Amino acid sequence: MRKLSAKEWWEELQGISYVPTQQICAALSLAQVLEKPILVEGPPGAGKTSLAKAAARVLGAKLVRLQCYEGIDASRALYEYNYGKQLLYLNALRDRVSQVLNGTKSLAEAVDVLDREAPFWGEEFLVRRPVLEALAPVDGKPRVLLVDEVDRSDREFEALLLEALSDWAVSIPEFGTIVAREKPLVLLTSNRTRDLSDALRRRCLYLWLDLPDRERETKIIRAQVPGASERFARKVAEFLAEYRKASPKHVPSVAEAIELAAALLATSGEEFGASEIEAALAVFAKNKDDVRLGVRAAEKLFKDSGEREERGAESA
């Protein structure tokens, strides 16, 4: 996997229409130099998952995603054995066991022979879950591992991750220790629904990713919505800033901002007003109270902008 400087990350990310910040580029570069994961915290919808996808595209690596939830364990995150396949294997060997064990003089010797001649814990029975797949991919190609919403998992699961994140290895009692041949780029995301342990934080670099300000959101819309002009993108970003300021129950994500801009451009073109935004409220307002807030924000924004235009005309 090629290693990039912060400047190279900046250029490469912009090249795939991702709008980075200096902090994002510095964190990605340091993660590669120091070979450490990045813990990305921030509010829901700030683009944490999108960052991992963009990093994988830049590196030409496959993205392996581990979605965390309460109760997740090693069998879903690290590895498990295909017990059904083992049973089929055992049934197939049943008729040949006597031949395999012929000549053994003790139970211990028989067990040794079975382990050697008919191993039930070989790699062919191993099911690679996301963490093991990222550390030791079968095809040998680089991986980017996204451990998404790690704050939704239990502290016991954090402990399972520590070996993989610090030693870049997974210990399998029946098989042995698998060590990464090439260390993947790892991003863990958290919406801060609970505090993560200090042990996990110590093993990671830290990046706070907030919802974008008007300037960055304008750039994101222009980069992600074909045909969006500077003026159009800025007007959408100004509305979203006004709406978020009203503290809705569901705060629009970056992805929803892009969807809103695409919807407005497709239905109204470059020129849109409060009525066009009201018609597109279903994109970002997800309950009755938020719909009302959206209507008010649109009316206020275009009333204020109209008053500014009138004052400008009078002064001219």
N, C-alpha and C positions, 0 to 999 in steps of 0.2 A: 504494500500500500504506500503510495507516494506521500511524502510529508510536505506540507505547505507552510509558508510563513504567513503572518497576519495579513500582509499586503496581498499575497497571492490568494488567500481565502477571500479577501474583499473583492478582488477582480473576478475570481471564478464564480462566486455566489451571484454577483451582479450579472455575470454572463448567462446565468440560467433564470434570470428575472426574479431573483430573491433579493430583497433589500436588507442588507445587514447593518449592524452597528459596529463601531470599533471594538466594543466589549465582546460581541459575538465572535469576531474574527480572532481577537487575542486569545479567547478561551479555547477555540478550536485548535489554534496553533500550539498553545501550551499543552493541550491534551495529547497531541502527537509527540511533542518533544519529551514530555515527562512521562508519557505512557500511563496516564491516569484518566479515569472516567470524569465526565462533567455532570454535576447535579444542576439541573435547570429548574429553577422555581419561578413562579409567577401566577397571576390570576388565570382562571380557565379562559381559553380562547385567545391567549396572547401569541400563539404560534410556536409553542414548544415542540409539538410533534412535527410541524412543518420544517423546523430547523433540522431535525434528524433526517428527514426525507431529502432535504436540500443537500446536506453534507454527504449523504450516500450518492446522490447524483454527481456531485463534484468529484468524488473519489472513484467513481465508476464501480462502486461496491454494492452488493446486495444488502438491502435493509432487512434485518431480522427484528421483529417486534414482539415484545413480551408485554401483554396487557395485564396489569396487576389487579387483584381484587382480594377481598377479605377471604382468607382461608386458602390462598394459593400455596402450593407446596413444591417440593423438589420434583415430583413426578410431572408437574405441569411446566416447571421453569428450567430444570437442569436436565434430567434424563429419567427414563424408566425402562423396564425390560418388557419385551413383547411376550407375555406369558402364554398367549394363545399359540404363538409360533413354537414356543418351547414344548408345549404339550403335544403338538403335532410331531415335533422332532422326536420326542420321547416314544410316542406310539410307533413311529417308523423304525426306531431302534430296538423296540421290545423283542422282536424275533432274533436280533443279532447280539443281544446282551450276553447270552451264554457263550457265544463264540469269542466276544471281546474279553470276557473274564476267564476264559479257559487257561488253566495253568497258574492262576493266582492262588497264593497259599494263605492269605489273611484278608480280613475285611479292609484294613488300611491299604493294603496293596491293591485291592479291587477298586477302592475309591480313587487311588492315584491313577490307575489305568483308565477309569471312566473320565476323570478330569482331563487326561491327556488325549484320549481317543474320541471322546464324545462330550466336549465341553458345552455346558448349558449356559455359560455366562460370557460367551464370545461376543465379538463386535457385531456379528450378524444378527444377534438378538437385541441389540441396544437401540432404543428409540431416542434420537437426539432431539431434545427440546431446545427452545431458543438460545439459552445461555451456552450450552454445549455446542450447538450448531455454529454460534458466533466464534467460539474459541477454537474449534477444530472442525471446520466445514469439510464435508466429504470431497468436494471438488477442489479444495485447496485455494479457492478464490477469496479475496478479502470481504469482510463483513463489517457493517455498522450495526451495532446492537442498540435498540431503543427499549429501555425498561420504562414503560409508560405508566404514570400515576403510581409510583412506588409508595406514596403515602396512603394508598388504599389497602396495602398489604399489612400483615402483622409484623411485630418486631422479630418474631421467630424467623420469618422469611428474610428479613434484613440480614440475620446471622448467616443464613444459607448463602447469601450473595457475597459475603465478606471474602471468602477464599478466592472466588472467581475474580473479584475486583482488585484484590491485592496481590495474589500470586499468579493470576491468569491461568488458573488450573481448576479442575473439578476432580474430587476424589470419589471413586466408585468402589465401595468395599469389595464387591464380587469380582471386579475387573482390574482395578488399579487406578492410578492417577493420570489423567489426560491433561497435558500441558499445551498451551497455545503455541502453535508454530509461528504464527504471525498475530500480534496483538490487535484486536479490533478497536475501532473507535466506539466508545460506549457513552451514551447519553441517558441519564435517568431524569425523568420529569416528575414534578410534584406540584400539586395545587395547594399545598399546605393545609390539608384537612386534618393533619396531625403532625406533631413534631417528629422528625426523623432522629435516629440515634446519633450520638457524637462519633461512634465507631464508623458508621457509614459516611458521615460528613468528612471525617479525616481522610478517607481514602479517595475523596473526590475534589476536583476543582469546582468552583461555585460560579454560577451565572444567574443573575436575576433578569428575567425577561418580562417586561411590563407591556401592557397594551400600548400601541404606538401613539405618539402625539400627532398633531395635525400634519406636520411636515412629512413625517415618515409614512403616515397612512396615505397621504397624497401620492407619494412615490410608489407605495405598494400597489395602489389602485392603477396607476399609470402602467406599472410593470406587468400586472396580472390581467388587466382588462384591455384587450385589443381595441384600438380606436379611441380610448379615453384621452381627452386633452388635459392639459394642466388646469385650465379653468374648471372643467367638469369634475375632475378628480378632487380638486380643492373644495368645491362646493359640497360634494358628498362627504368629505372628511370633516368639514365644518358642521354639517348636520349631525354626524355621528358623535362629534365632541359635545355638541349641545345636548343630544339625547342621553349620552352616558352621564353627563353632569347632573341630569335629573334623577339619578340613582334608580334605574329600572331594576326589577327583580331578575331579569335575564339580561346581562350586559352583552351587547353584540361582540362577537369574536372577530378576529381579522378575516377569517374565511367568510363570515356573514357580511362583512363590509365589502368584500370583493363581489359576493353574490348580489348585494344591493346595487352596487355600481353597474354590474353587468345587466341587471334587470331594468334599471332606469335607462341605460343607454339603448337597450333593445326596444323598450316600449315608448320612450319619450325623446330619445336623442340627446343632444348636448344640452338643450334647454329644458329644464324641469322646474317645477315649483312645489308648493305644499300639497296640492291635490295629487300630483304624481307620486310623491313620497307616501301619502296616505294609501294610495292604491297598492304600494309595494310593502306595506307594513308587515305582511305575513312572512317576509324574508327574515326579519330580525326581532319582531315583537311576538313573544310566545305566550302571552296571557292577556286578559282583558284590561288590567291596569296598565300594562306596558303599551297597549294600543293607544290608550288615552294620552299617555306621556309622549308617544311618538307624534300624535296629532299636534299637541301643544308645542313640542320642540320644532316641528316643521313650520307651524304658523309664526312662532317667535323668530325663527331664523330668517324667514323671508320678509317678515314685517321689518325687522332690524335692517336687513340688506336693502329693502326698498327705501327706508328712511335715509340710509347712507347715500343712496344714489340720488335722492331728491336734494340732499344737502350739497352734494357734489355739483349737481346741475345749477343750483342757485348761486354757488360761489363762482362758477364759471361764467 
